Amino acid sequence: MPTAVLTQLRVYPIKGCRGVEVPAATVINTGLALDRIWMIVRDGKFLCQRRCPQLALVVIDLPAGVCETAEPPLGAMMTLSAPGMASSLSVPLHNPSAHLRTVKVQEWTGQAADEGDEAAAWLTKALGDIPCRLVRYVGADHEKFQGQTVVRPVDPDYASGFETALADAFPFLLANQASLDDLNARLAASDSTGANLAPLPITRFRPNFFVSGLAAWEEDQWRTVRFLPEGELPIQLTSVKPADRCKVTTVDPLDATFSDGEPLDILSTFRKGSDLGYKAKSFKHAVFFAWNLVAAPECRGRVVKVGDTVDFSEAQHHF
């Protein structure tokens, strides 16, 4: 069996904004440390690249090593920059404010901590005068918010008893280099326009884990995924649902422009739920790339590193 290796690791501190490639990250109860902990809302509803592609141009800088601990150190900041902004914005990584705001992301309505007027004014200008606020997920770890609706559970139909922050639905997303290569080969072969479409980067799909050394689409057969840090116990995750893809994948992350339907058009030729044998009505016409995962509770506090080998167990998924 080929050796699979974790080749890239990313967190996305603010939902919809540019990701941050890191060498290592700690597993916490909602995913990776600092992943999708913040989001930008307008009238309480999350902004995404489907409606606001400029989010892709908001760049986040994190202190070195800050994702390698479950809690960032006191005084640590993330720094935001964006085209056309004369100055950057610094946001504390520690201790959310006590001011809660009602927000909605996908199916969940709950309370999140508002990051204040300075952050709101900066983002409003950076996004082309879209009135918005920056909010932070509070979650189960902050006792001072007990009694408030601050914990977002994963859909129990797929993974009961787990928590996620402000990702679309699940704590982790894993993609396979060989599957991306196959997608790009099909895209190139289908280009009858002479446009010479450049290979799509993995950043179009916004995974946390990017794994190489496997066959294309082999991840469809996985159930248990284990990262194997040298000399340590495995870090075990469970693959619970294929990731159905939306218009966000058509946004070029470098210039925030929409493509003419790719990669959704090419995915629809061979990665629809009906092509993959999925029976669930909601799956049949969706297109899929990458997999959603959850982590075993005993793995919280463990550190996943680029270069870790990866193994897996195969199981039949029923959707």
Secondary structure, DSSP 4 states (H G I P E B T S, - for coil): -PPEEEEEEEE-SBTTSPPEE-SEEEEETTEETTTT-EEEEETTEEP-TTT-GGGGG-EEE--TTGGGSSSPPTT-EEEEE-TT-SS-EEEESSS--S-EEEEEETTEEEEEEE--HHHHHHHHHHTTS---EEEE---TT-GGGTTSS---BPPTTTSTT-B--SSSS-SEEEEEHHHHHHHHHHHHHT--SS--PPPPPGGGT--SEEEESS-TTGGGGEEEEEEE-TTS--EEEEEEEEEE--GGGGB-TTT--B-SSTTHHHHTTT-BTTTTT--STTTTT-BEEEEEEEE-GGGTT-EEETT-EEEEEE-----
